[in-house]
């Protein structure tokens, strides 16, 4: 099964900056960031985009185990 990622933010500065940040993080930090963003009760637009980018990163680098 192949997952195609085609999000509107891809190619934007927030995408490239946040992906770079995620690449520097440990798996534990990425998991913590994902759950932090997921549990925000009233997320800002930036929070929603960052959550999408975290999920995108996890899928691209085969780290789905972090979502459990």
Biopython code that builds the backbone (N, CA, C, O; Angstrom):
import numpy as np
from Bio.PDB.StructureBuilder import StructureBuilder

atoms = [
    (1, "UNK", "N", (0.841, -1.173, 0.000)),
    (1, "UNK", "CA", (0.000, 0.000, 0.000)),
    (1, "UNK", "C", (0.887, 1.237, 0.000)),
    (1, "UNK", "O", (1.843, 1.336, 0.769)),
    (2, "UNK", "N", (0.562, 2.148, -0.850)),
    (2, "UNK", "CA", (1.338, 3.375, -0.984)),
    (2, "UNK", "C", (0.491, 4.554, -0.536)),
    (2, "UNK", "O", (-0.690, 4.651, -0.869)),
    (3, "UNK", "N", (1.104, 5.439, 0.216)),
    (3, "UNK", "CA", (0.400, 6.634, 0.676)),
    (3, "UNK", "C", (0.969, 7.828, -0.068)),
    (3, "UNK", "O", (2.171, 8.090, -0.017)),
    (4, "UNK", "N", (0.102, 8.547, -0.756)),
    (4, "UNK", "CA", (0.537, 9.735, -1.479)),
    (4, "UNK", "C", (0.255, 10.953, -0.610)),
    (4, "UNK", "O", (-0.868, 11.155, -0.148)),
    (5, "UNK", "N", (1.260, 11.738, -0.401)),
    (5, "UNK", "CA", (1.126, 12.927, 0.423)),
    (5, "UNK", "C", (1.115, 14.137, -0.503)),
    (5, "UNK", "O", (2.080, 14.391, -1.223)),
    (6, "UNK", "N", (0.030, 14.867, -0.475)),
    (6, "UNK", "CA", (-0.110, 16.034, -1.340)),
    (6, "UNK", "C", (-0.846, 17.108, -0.545)),
    (6, "UNK", "O", (-2.021, 17.381, -0.787)),
    (7, "UNK", "N", (-0.156, 17.698, 0.382)),
    (7, "UNK", "CA", (-0.764, 18.710, 1.233)),
    (7, "UNK", "C", (-0.475, 20.098, 0.672)),
    (7, "UNK", "O", (0.571, 20.312, 0.060)),
    (8, "UNK", "N", (-1.386, 21.037, 0.875)),
    (8, "UNK", "CA", (-1.202, 22.384, 0.329)),
    (8, "UNK", "C", (-0.028, 23.136, 0.943)),
    (8, "UNK", "O", (0.491, 24.065, 0.324)),
    (9, "UNK", "N", (0.402, 22.760, 2.139)),
    (9, "UNK", "CA", (1.497, 23.472, 2.787)),
    (9, "UNK", "C", (2.865, 23.002, 2.298)),
    (9, "UNK", "O", (3.870, 23.671, 2.543)),
    (10, "UNK", "N", (2.918, 21.859, 1.608)),
    (10, "UNK", "CA", (4.206, 21.340, 1.163)),
    (10, "UNK", "C", (4.855, 22.342, 0.211)),
    (10, "UNK", "O", (4.218, 22.839, -0.718)),
    (11, "UNK", "N", (6.123, 22.628, 0.455)),
    (11, "UNK", "CA", (6.839, 23.616, -0.340)),
    (11, "UNK", "C", (6.840, 24.986, 0.305)),
    (11, "UNK", "O", (7.569, 25.877, -0.131)),
    (12, "UNK", "N", (6.028, 25.168, 1.344)),
    (12, "UNK", "CA", (5.981, 26.454, 2.035)),
    (12, "UNK", "C", (7.138, 26.545, 3.030)),
    (12, "UNK", "O", (7.780, 25.542, 3.342)),
    (13, "UNK", "N", (7.393, 27.745, 3.519)),
    (13, "UNK", "CA", (8.496, 27.915, 4.459)),
    (13, "UNK", "C", (8.223, 27.202, 5.775)),
    (13, "UNK", "O", (9.146, 26.642, 6.367)),
    (14, "UNK", "N", (6.967, 27.207, 6.254)),
    (14, "UNK", "CA", (6.673, 26.516, 7.515)),
    (14, "UNK", "C", (6.934, 25.016, 7.357)),
    (14, "UNK", "O", (7.415, 24.368, 8.288)),
    (15, "UNK", "N", (6.621, 24.467, 6.190)),
    (15, "UNK", "CA", (6.848, 23.044, 5.946)),
    (15, "UNK", "C", (8.334, 22.716, 6.030)),
    (15, "UNK", "O", (8.729, 21.807, 6.761)),
    (16, "UNK", "N", (9.153, 23.444, 5.294)),
    (16, "UNK", "CA", (10.584, 23.128, 5.260)),
    (16, "UNK", "C", (11.246, 23.383, 6.621)),
    (16, "UNK", "O", (12.097, 22.606, 7.053)),
    (17, "UNK", "N", (10.858, 24.461, 7.286)),
    (17, "UNK", "CA", (11.453, 24.764, 8.598)),
    (17, "UNK", "C", (11.066, 23.724, 9.638)),
    (17, "UNK", "O", (11.910, 23.277, 10.415)),
    (18, "UNK", "N", (9.801, 23.337, 9.657)),
    (18, "UNK", "CA", (9.338, 22.386, 10.666)),
    (18, "UNK", "C", (9.864, 20.981, 10.377)),
    (18, "UNK", "O", (10.187, 20.243, 11.308)),
    (19, "UNK", "N", (9.955, 20.597, 9.094)),
    (19, "UNK", "CA", (10.533, 19.291, 8.743)),
    (19, "UNK", "C", (11.991, 19.238, 9.197)),
    (19, "UNK", "O", (12.441, 18.211, 9.705)),
    (20, "UNK", "N", (12.727, 20.326, 9.021)),
    (20, "UNK", "CA", (14.119, 20.379, 9.473)),
    (20, "UNK", "C", (14.196, 20.211, 10.987)),
    (20, "UNK", "O", (15.056, 19.494, 11.499)),
    (21, "UNK", "N", (13.296, 20.874, 11.694)),
    (21, "UNK", "CA", (13.240, 20.746, 13.155)),
    (21, "UNK", "C", (12.946, 19.307, 13.553)),
    (21, "UNK", "O", (13.592, 18.769, 14.452)),
    (22, "UNK", "N", (11.978, 18.680, 12.894)),
    (22, "UNK", "CA", (11.610, 17.306, 13.219)),
    (22, "UNK", "C", (12.764, 16.335, 12.955)),
    (22, "UNK", "O", (12.950, 15.378, 13.707)),
    (23, "UNK", "N", (13.534, 16.573, 11.900)),
    (23, "UNK", "CA", (14.660, 15.692, 11.582)),
    (23, "UNK", "C", (15.715, 15.705, 12.686)),
    (23, "UNK", "O", (16.455, 14.736, 12.852)),
    (24, "UNK", "N", (15.784, 16.804, 13.440)),
    (24, "UNK", "CA", (16.768, 16.938, 14.518)),
    (24, "UNK", "C", (16.268, 16.344, 15.837)),
    (24, "UNK", "O", (17.043, 16.184, 16.781)),
    (25, "UNK", "N", (14.982, 16.018, 15.901)),
    (25, "UNK", "CA", (14.384, 15.520, 17.140)),
    (25, "UNK", "C", (14.533, 14.006, 17.257)),
    (25, "UNK", "O", (14.631, 13.292, 16.260)),
    (26, "UNK", "N", (14.546, 13.541, 18.503)),
    (26, "UNK", "CA", (14.550, 12.095, 18.738)),
    (26, "UNK", "C", (13.134, 11.573, 18.538)),
    (26, "UNK", "O", (12.178, 12.347, 18.481)),
    (27, "UNK", "N", (13.006, 10.250, 18.432)),
    (27, "UNK", "CA", (11.685, 9.650, 18.291)),
    (27, "UNK", "C", (10.785, 10.036, 19.459)),
    (27, "UNK", "O", (9.606, 10.332, 19.261)),
    (28, "UNK", "N", (11.326, 10.036, 20.668)),
    (28, "UNK", "CA", (10.535, 10.382, 21.854)),
    (28, "UNK", "C", (10.033, 11.825, 21.766)),
    (28, "UNK", "O", (8.891, 12.108, 22.126)),
    (29, "UNK", "N", (10.875, 12.725, 21.293)),
    (29, "UNK", "CA", (10.485, 14.133, 21.158)),
    (29, "UNK", "C", (9.402, 14.302, 20.084)),
    (29, "UNK", "O", (8.477, 15.097, 20.248)),
    (30, "UNK", "N", (9.525, 13.552, 18.992)),
    (30, "UNK", "CA", (8.535, 13.622, 17.923)),
    (30, "UNK", "C", (7.184, 13.117, 18.440)),
    (30, "UNK", "O", (6.145, 13.723, 18.184)),
    (31, "UNK", "N", (7.215, 12.011, 19.163)),
    (31, "UNK", "CA", (5.981, 11.460, 19.726)),
    (31, "UNK", "C", (5.338, 12.457, 20.691)),
    (31, "UNK", "O", (4.126, 12.671, 20.664)),
    (32, "UNK", "N", (6.157, 13.055, 21.534)),
    (32, "UNK", "CA", (5.661, 14.050, 22.493)),
    (32, "UNK", "C", (5.038, 15.251, 21.761)),
    (32, "UNK", "O", (3.979, 15.739, 22.153)),
    (33, "UNK", "N", (5.693, 15.712, 20.716)),
    (33, "UNK", "CA", (5.188, 16.838, 19.926)),
    (33, "UNK", "C", (3.856, 16.483, 19.264)),
    (33, "UNK", "O", (2.927, 17.291, 19.264)),
    (34, "UNK", "N", (3.762, 15.282, 18.702)),
    (34, "UNK", "CA", (2.520, 14.848, 18.062)),
    (34, "UNK", "C", (1.359, 14.857, 19.062)),
    (34, "UNK", "O", (0.294, 15.407, 18.783)),
    (35, "UNK", "N", (1.575, 14.247, 20.220)),
    (35, "UNK", "CA", (0.503, 14.185, 21.210)),
    (35, "UNK", "C", (0.196, 15.558, 21.806)),
    (35, "UNK", "O", (-0.954, 15.830, 22.150)),
    (36, "UNK", "N", (1.189, 16.418, 21.934)),
    (36, "UNK", "CA", (0.959, 17.777, 22.413)),
    (36, "UNK", "C", (0.035, 18.517, 21.438)),
    (36, "UNK", "O", (-0.942, 19.146, 21.844)),
    (37, "UNK", "N", (0.362, 18.429, 20.153)),
    (37, "UNK", "CA", (-0.448, 19.102, 19.140)),
    (37, "UNK", "C", (-1.841, 18.487, 19.026)),
    (37, "UNK", "O", (-2.826, 19.193, 18.815)),
    (38, "UNK", "N", (-1.909, 17.180, 19.167)),
    (38, "UNK", "CA", (-3.196, 16.488, 19.056)),
    (38, "UNK", "C", (-4.140, 16.852, 20.196)),
    (38, "UNK", "O", (-5.357, 16.886, 20.015)),
    (39, "UNK", "N", (-3.580, 17.121, 21.361)),
    (39, "UNK", "CA", (-4.401, 17.354, 22.545)),
    (39, "UNK", "C", (-4.744, 18.821, 22.808)),
    (39, "UNK", "O", (-5.368, 19.126, 23.824)),
    (40, "UNK", "N", (-4.356, 19.724, 21.927)),
    (40, "UNK", "CA", (-4.711, 21.138, 22.087)),
    (40, "UNK", "C", (-6.211, 21.260, 21.834)),
    (40, "UNK", "O", (-6.710, 20.840, 20.790)),
    (41, "UNK", "N", (-6.924, 21.842, 22.801)),
    (41, "UNK", "CA", (-8.383, 21.912, 22.674)),
    (41, "UNK", "C", (-8.848, 22.951, 21.663)),
    (41, "UNK", "O", (-9.854, 22.741, 20.985)),
    (42, "UNK", "N", (-8.145, 24.055, 21.551)),
    (42, "UNK", "CA", (-8.497, 25.078, 20.559)),
    (42, "UNK", "C", (-7.246, 25.433, 19.758)),
    (42, "UNK", "O", (-6.624, 26.470, 19.989)),
    (43, "UNK", "N", (-6.881, 24.555, 18.807)),
    (43, "UNK", "CA", (-5.633, 24.785, 18.065)),
    (43, "UNK", "C", (-5.719, 25.982, 17.117)),
    (43, "UNK", "O", (-6.764, 26.269, 16.532)),
    (44, "UNK", "N", (-4.591, 26.662, 16.991)),
    (44, "UNK", "CA", (-4.500, 27.738, 16.004)),
    (44, "UNK", "C", (-4.297, 27.107, 14.629)),
    (44, "UNK", "O", (-4.081, 25.901, 14.517)),
    (45, "UNK", "N", (-4.367, 27.911, 13.613)),
    (45, "UNK", "CA", (-4.139, 27.398, 12.254)),
    (45, "UNK", "C", (-2.725, 26.822, 12.141)),
    (45, "UNK", "O", (-2.518, 25.798, 11.490)),
    (46, "UNK", "N", (-1.759, 27.481, 12.774)),
    (46, "UNK", "CA", (-0.378, 26.991, 12.760)),
    (46, "UNK", "C", (-0.274, 25.634, 13.441)),
    (46, "UNK", "O", (0.437, 24.753, 12.957)),
    (47, "UNK", "N", (-0.976, 25.455, 14.564)),
    (47, "UNK", "CA", (-0.965, 24.167, 15.260)),
    (47, "UNK", "C", (-1.524, 23.056, 14.372)),
    (47, "UNK", "O", (-0.987, 21.949, 14.339)),
    (48, "UNK", "N", (-2.596, 23.357, 13.659)),
    (48, "UNK", "CA", (-3.205, 22.371, 12.764)),
    (48, "UNK", "C", (-2.227, 21.993, 11.652)),
    (48, "UNK", "O", (-2.083, 20.817, 11.321)),
    (49, "UNK", "N", (-1.563, 22.987, 11.083)),
    (49, "UNK", "CA", (-0.579, 22.729, 10.028)),
    (49, "UNK", "C", (0.577, 21.915, 10.584)),
    (49, "UNK", "O", (1.012, 20.952, 9.954)),
    (50, "UNK", "N", (1.081, 22.288, 11.757)),
    (50, "UNK", "CA", (2.199, 21.554, 12.353)),
    (50, "UNK", "C", (1.818, 20.103, 12.639)),
    (50, "UNK", "O", (2.628, 19.200, 12.429)),
    (51, "UNK", "N", (0.602, 19.872, 13.111)),
    (51, "UNK", "CA", (0.156, 18.501, 13.369)),
    (51, "UNK", "C", (0.164, 17.707, 12.064)),
    (51, "UNK", "O", (0.607, 16.559, 12.041)),
    (52, "UNK", "N", (-0.321, 18.307, 10.983)),
    (52, "UNK", "CA", (-0.310, 17.641, 9.679)),
    (52, "UNK", "C", (1.111, 17.335, 9.230)),
    (52, "UNK", "O", (1.374, 16.275, 8.663)),
    (53, "UNK", "N", (2.022, 18.260, 9.485)),
    (53, "UNK", "CA", (3.419, 18.063, 9.095)),
    (53, "UNK", "C", (4.044, 16.939, 9.919)),
    (53, "UNK", "O", (4.807, 16.135, 9.385)),
    (54, "UNK", "N", (3.730, 16.873, 11.207)),
    (54, "UNK", "CA", (4.260, 15.792, 12.051)),
    (54, "UNK", "C", (3.780, 14.443, 11.520)),
    (54, "UNK", "O", (4.570, 13.506, 11.399)),
    (55, "UNK", "N", (2.499, 14.342, 11.206)),
    (55, "UNK", "CA", (1.961, 13.086, 10.667)),
    (55, "UNK", "C", (2.623, 12.769, 9.328)),
    (55, "UNK", "O", (2.977, 11.619, 9.071)),
    (56, "UNK", "N", (2.790, 13.771, 8.482)),
    (56, "UNK", "CA", (3.470, 13.625, 7.192)),
    (56, "UNK", "C", (4.885, 13.076, 7.421)),
    (56, "UNK", "O", (5.298, 12.129, 6.753)),
    (57, "UNK", "N", (5.615, 13.663, 8.352)),
    (57, "UNK", "CA", (6.978, 13.241, 8.669)),
    (57, "UNK", "C", (6.989, 11.787, 9.135)),
    (57, "UNK", "O", (7.815, 10.993, 8.684)),
    (58, "UNK", "N", (6.081, 11.442, 10.028)),
    (58, "UNK", "CA", (6.019, 10.085, 10.578)),
    (58, "UNK", "C", (5.767, 9.066, 9.469)),
    (58, "UNK", "O", (6.379, 7.998, 9.451)),
    (59, "UNK", "N", (4.867, 9.397, 8.548)),
    (59, "UNK", "CA", (4.563, 8.484, 7.439)),
    (59, "UNK", "C", (5.743, 8.395, 6.470)),
    (59, "UNK", "O", (6.112, 7.299, 6.048)),
    (60, "UNK", "N", (6.331, 9.524, 6.117)),
    (60, "UNK", "CA", (7.456, 9.533, 5.163)),
    (60, "UNK", "C", (8.643, 8.710, 5.649)),
    (60, "UNK", "O", (9.309, 8.041, 4.859)),
    (61, "UNK", "N", (8.898, 8.762, 6.937)),
    (61, "UNK", "CA", (10.073, 8.081, 7.484)),
    (61, "UNK", "C", (9.721, 6.787, 8.207)),
    (61, "UNK", "O", (10.490, 6.306, 9.039)),
    (62, "UNK", "N", (8.549, 6.220, 7.886)),
    (62, "UNK", "CA", (8.120, 4.922, 8.405)),
    (62, "UNK", "C", (8.225, 4.823, 9.924)),
    (62, "UNK", "O", (8.767, 3.855, 10.456)),
    (63, "UNK", "N", (7.710, 5.816, 10.602)),
    (63, "UNK", "CA", (7.748, 5.851, 12.073)),
    (63, "UNK", "C", (6.325, 5.771, 12.639)),
    (63, "UNK", "O", (6.020, 6.393, 13.656)),
    (64, "UNK", "N", (5.457, 4.998, 11.970)),
    (64, "UNK", "CA", (4.067, 4.906, 12.401)),
    (64, "UNK", "C", (3.928, 4.417, 13.838)),
    (64, "UNK", "O", (2.924, 4.695, 14.493)),
    (65, "UNK", "N", (4.925, 3.695, 14.330)),
    (65, "UNK", "CA", (4.889, 3.202, 15.711)),
    (65, "UNK", "C", (4.817, 4.352, 16.719)),
    (65, "UNK", "O", (4.437, 4.134, 17.869)),
    (66, "UNK", "N", (5.172, 5.558, 16.313)),
    (66, "UNK", "CA", (5.114, 6.707, 17.206)),
    (66, "UNK", "C", (3.684, 7.176, 17.462)),
    (66, "UNK", "O", (3.435, 7.918, 18.412)),
    (67, "UNK", "N", (2.751, 6.749, 16.625)),
    (67, "UNK", "CA", (1.362, 7.186, 16.764)),
    (67, "UNK", "C", (0.582, 6.354, 17.776)),
    (67, "UNK", "O", (-0.592, 6.623, 18.027)),
    (68, "UNK", "N", (1.221, 5.356, 18.349)),
    (68, "UNK", "CA", (0.522, 4.472, 19.303)),
    (68, "UNK", "C", (0.792, 4.874, 20.724)),
    (68, "UNK", "O", (0.287, 4.242, 21.652)),
]
sb = StructureBuilder()
sb.init_structure("model")
sb.init_model(0)
sb.init_chain("A")
sb.init_seg("    ")
for serial, (resi, resn, name, xyz) in enumerate(atoms, 1):
    if name == "N":
        sb.init_residue(resn, " ", resi, " ")
    sb.init_atom(name, np.array(xyz, "f"), 0.0, 1.0, " ", f" {name:<3s}", serial, name[0])
structure = sb.get_structure()
